[in-house]
């Protein structure tokens, strides 16, 4: 599957220092079906879990946004 990042996702990644590689590693481990998904994942090096919102169409995964969740808003 091809993973692309929206302009918004790239800007959020840069703002919160989330590398595209970290997001790709999370997505490659998931078995994703068609449609929109929200993924919340703990990653080493981040104080809060990351939230990743994606859209899956055919063979393309588009990362819509990604950011760290604030304290107390887990799942």
C-alpha positions as CSV (number, residue, x, y, z in Angstrom):
1,X,0.0,0.0,0.0
2,X,1.1,3.5,-0.8
3,X,1.1,6.0,2.2
4,X,0.7,9.7,1.4
5,X,0.5,12.7,3.8
6,X,-1.9,15.6,3.4
7,X,-0.5,19.1,3.6
8,X,-2.2,19.4,7.0
9,X,-0.6,16.2,8.3
10,X,2.9,17.3,7.2
11,X,2.5,20.6,9.0
12,X,1.2,18.9,12.2
13,X,4.1,16.5,12.0
14,X,6.6,19.3,11.7
15,X,4.9,21.3,14.5
16,X,4.9,18.4,17.0
17,X,8.2,16.8,15.7
18,X,6.5,13.6,14.5
19,X,8.5,11.9,11.8
20,X,6.8,10.5,8.7
21,X,8.7,7.2,9.3
22,X,7.2,6.8,12.8
23,X,3.7,7.2,11.3
24,X,4.5,4.8,8.5
25,X,5.8,2.2,10.9
26,X,2.5,2.4,12.9
27,X,0.3,2.1,9.7
28,X,2.3,-0.8,8.3
29,X,1.6,-2.9,11.4
30,X,-2.2,-2.3,11.1
31,X,-4.6,-4.4,9.0
32,X,-6.7,-1.6,7.5
33,X,-10.0,-1.8,5.6
34,X,-11.5,0.8,3.3
35,X,-12.8,4.0,4.9
36,X,-11.8,6.5,7.5
37,X,-9.9,5.4,10.7
38,X,-8.6,6.9,13.9
39,X,-5.6,5.3,15.4
40,X,-4.3,6.0,18.9
41,X,-0.8,4.6,19.6
42,X,1.8,5.0,22.4
43,X,5.2,5.7,20.9
44,X,8.5,5.9,22.7
45,X,9.8,9.4,23.0
46,X,6.4,11.1,23.2
47,X,4.9,12.2,26.5
48,X,1.3,11.6,25.1
49,X,-0.1,8.9,22.8
50,X,-0.3,9.9,19.1
51,X,-3.6,10.2,17.3
52,X,-3.5,9.5,13.6
53,X,-6.5,10.0,11.3
54,X,-6.4,8.3,8.0
55,X,-8.5,7.6,4.9
56,X,-8.1,4.3,3.0
57,X,-9.1,4.1,-0.6
58,X,-8.1,1.2,-2.9
59,X,-4.3,0.9,-2.4
60,X,-3.7,4.4,-1.0
61,X,-3.6,5.4,2.6
62,X,-3.9,9.1,3.1
63,X,-2.8,10.5,6.5
64,X,-5.2,13.4,7.2
65,X,-3.7,14.5,10.5
66,X,-1.5,13.4,13.3
67,X,-0.9,14.9,16.7
68,X,-0.2,14.0,20.4
69,X,-3.3,13.6,22.5
70,X,-3.5,15.8,25.6
71,X,-3.4,14.3,29.1
72,X,-6.5,12.4,30.1
73,X,-8.0,11.9,26.7
74,X,-6.8,8.4,26.1
75,X,-9.0,6.3,23.8
